[in-house]
Amino acid sequence: MKEKELNRLTDLKGIEKDLHSKGFKNICGIDEAGRGPLAGPVVIAGVIMPENSMIEGVNDSKKVSEKKRELLYDQIIEEAISYQVAIIGQDIIDDINILNATKEGVTSVVKGLDTRPDLIIIDALHHIDTNGIPYESIIKGDAKCYSIAAASIVAKVTRDRIMREWDSIYPQYGFIQHKGYGTAKHIQAIKDYGLCPIHRRSFTKNFI
């Protein structure tokens, strides 16, 4: 590993290093993918990485190419002490809103982990049910914390794979390109073809 990347990862692990020094052993990073799109689920992922984990390239998923994310996904889940993913569909998002759907996914992830964390660090969420486990909410956590960044990659890859599958069923919307986000092409497709079953009705009222 080059010195520049080693230094970047060392900085990215700074918050976790401080938490480990305070006695927290199993720290779970949690992040989501898909709060903003017009279609498809929101995916929440949680990972507990070993204290000495230094996977080259781990970063906020938005800063990593799709091809690289796929490779990192495999490395992260192989190295993780424990990981869990929750997929909350568009029907629940429409029913209880995206914020509450995301929080529900966080609770599901925490309860599904094989190893109970000592602490959860999460990207900018408050008032969540973490099954009695203490948590810290960190603004822009996916860019500041190694394990939240790793979780963001797991969530993003999982969601992108789901949207690629939906693209094969509803190719007219172009999900393979925009993954359900509100691009001009996607909005035009909604106007041309109407909504399909995976569209979020609460997000698309302005386009139909």
N, C-alpha and C positions, 0 to 999 in steps of 0.2 A: 504494500500500500504506500502511495506517495505521501510525502510529509504534509502537503497541503490538505489532502483528504483526511489524514490522521488528525490534523489540527481541527478541521471542521467537525469531525465526529466527536472529538474530545469536547469541543465547545457545546455541541448539541446534547451531550450527556451531562452537562454541568449541573442542571437542576436535579437530575436523578442522582448524581454523585453526592450532592449535598444531602439529599433525602436518605440515601444509603448510610451516610455518615451519622445520621440521626437515629439509625437503628431500624429503618424500614428495609425489609429484605425483599419480599415479593411485591414489586410495584407494577400495577397494571395501567398501561396507557390505553385510552379509549378515544376513538374518533369516528366520524361518520362520513358517508359519501351520498350525495343525492338529496340534500335538503331543498335545493332550488329548482330542479327540473319540472317540466310540465307533465312528465310521464314516468312511470316505473316506480320502484320502491325506494325507500331510504334504507341504506345498509349501515349498520353500526358494527364496528369490530373492536375487540379488546385483546391486547397481547401482554403477557408477562415475559419479558426478555431477561436472560441471564445478566447478572451485574457486569460481567466482562464482555458482553456482546459488542462487536464492532463490525457490523456488516457494511462493507464498502458500498456507498451510493444511497444509503437510507437517508431520506429527506422528506419534507412535505410532499405528498403525492402530486400536487399541482406543479412541482418543479422537476418532476421525473417523467421521462418519455414513456409512452404506453408499452413499448417493447421492454424497456428497462424495468418497469413496474412488474411485469409478468415474471421476470427473472428474480427480482427481489422478493416477490410474494412467496415463491418456493423456498428461498433461503430463510425468510422470516418464520414461516410456519414450521420449518424443519428445526430451527434453533430455539424456538419459543419454549419456555417452561410449560406454558398453557396459552391457548388462544380460543376465542369464541366469536361467532358472527351471528347477528340477528338481522333478518330481512323483514321489514315492515311494509306491507303492500299499500297501493294507492287507495284502496277502499278504507283502510284504517286512517290513512292520512286525511282523506276527505271527511271522515267521521269525527276525528278528535283533534285535528289540525297537525301541521308538520312538527311543531315544537313538542307537543305531547306525544306524538308518534315516535319522535327521536328519543325522548326520555323513556318511553316504554321499551324501546330497543336496548337502551343502556341497561335497564334493570334486567332484561332477558340475558344480555351478555354476561353480566356479573354473576347471575345465578347459574349460568351454564359453564363457567370456568371449572376445570378439574382441580386447580390449585386456588385456594382462597387467598386473595391478595391482602397484604397489610395496609396498603394504601392504593387509591385510584387517583390517577391524574388524567384530566379530561379537558378537551378543547372547548372552553368558553360555554359551559352549561352549569346552571344552578338549579337548586330545588329538585334534585333527582333522588330516586329511591335506589340506593346502592346496597341494599340488603344488610344494613348496619355497618358497612365498611367506610371508614373515613375517606373523604376525597378532597382534592384541590382542583379548582377550576382555573385554567391558565389560558389567558387570551392569546390567540395565535399559537397555541400549544403545539400544533403540528409543525411549526417552524422553529420551535424552541426546545422541544423535548424529543429525545431519541425514540422512546417507546410510543409516544403519541404519533410521531411520524411513521413508525412501523405499522401502527394500527391504521393510519390513514391510507397506506398502500394496500393493506389487506382489504379494507372496505372498498376502496376504489376499484381494485382488480375484480373483486367479487361482483360489484354492481355493473361494471363494464361487460363482464361475461354474460350477465343476465340480459343486458340490453342488446347484446349481439344475438342472443337467442331470440329475443322478441323481434329483432329486425328480420329474421328469416320468416316470421309469421306475418308481420305487417311491413313489408319492404317499402311501401309507398311513403312512409314517414321519414325514412333516412336515419333510423335510430343508430345504425352502425357508425355514422359520422358524429352525430351530436349527443348521443346517449340520452336523449330526452330533454335536453336543455332547450330554452326558448330562442333558438336561432331564427333568423328570417326565413330560412328554408323550412324549418319545422312549423313555424306559424302559418306559412303559406300552405303547407300540406294539410294542416288542420282545417283551414278555410276551404281547401279543395275537396277533402275526403271526409270531413267531420271527425269526431272523436272515435278512438278505438277503446277496447276494454281496459287498457293499462293507462289511459290518460287520467290525470287528477282533475276531476270536475271542478274542485275549488280553486284550481290554478288556471283554468282555461276559459273562465266565464267571458273574458274580454275578446275571445277569438271566435266565438260561435254565435 
